[in-house]
Amino acid sequence: MEASGVRSVIEALDPVAGGPAAERMRALLDANRPDLRYLVARVSGGAAQRIASICAAVLAEAGAPTGLFDREPMLPTGPLDDALYARAGRLVLSAASQLGLQRPELGELSRREVEVALALTAFAEASLRVVVLVEEEPGADIALGVADADVTVLGRLGEDVVEGVLARLPEGRPVVSAPQEPAVRARIESFAVERALPLLLGGRDFSSEDTEGSTDVIVAGERYAALPRGKHTAGWELGTGIAAALGVGALGVRMRTEWVFAGAHAAARRQ
């Protein structure tokens, strides 16, 4: 089946299917079992897209090819080409067919569930080192929310959503949080202590100091001075994106100061 045929099959699926969506998505990922050799970072909350783009740019400069996934999967070179889309799509549709036979009680897969599984499979087929999942509205995309993350990065969170976000944090895995309002910050800190989660917290473990046209970012006492900001990027967003890249790097991507500077410049040029 070529790419056009795969797209036709996926487009014919219901956009959102009922029933046990989270359980069904987990079963699809288990049935597909792509060879996931990449690290996964999930960026959730306000400014997630800008934070994720900065994080990905720094990781790319460190020699770690990084994909981004919001509504559509993006490789470092751009969208999936037809050959990669078709290859990943065939694998996922085969797994979906197998799941339908083995677990009919889960109901029909939705278009989004298949799209998410296809993206994760395509990233594996493309031999990426890191994948960054982007959720501006935490918890709204059930299919994307089921994907496991090695690092969670929190953008700005309101008091109305923080408990739901914390409830979904993976056990024992590190968290990077943007600077938060006092009540939200206190809740994140206490939750991390309760669950023994490694936490890199904006305003405590990293910070940013803005000057005209540039920002100094300080992470664990190391200063990255005079970094450029994109015209739509706040200093705290730049600081959180760099802290996120360093947090991912701690799991197995070698980082150097010059790569942080190069990544910040690359991210600023793209805005």
Disulfide bonds with the S-S distance in Angstrom:
none
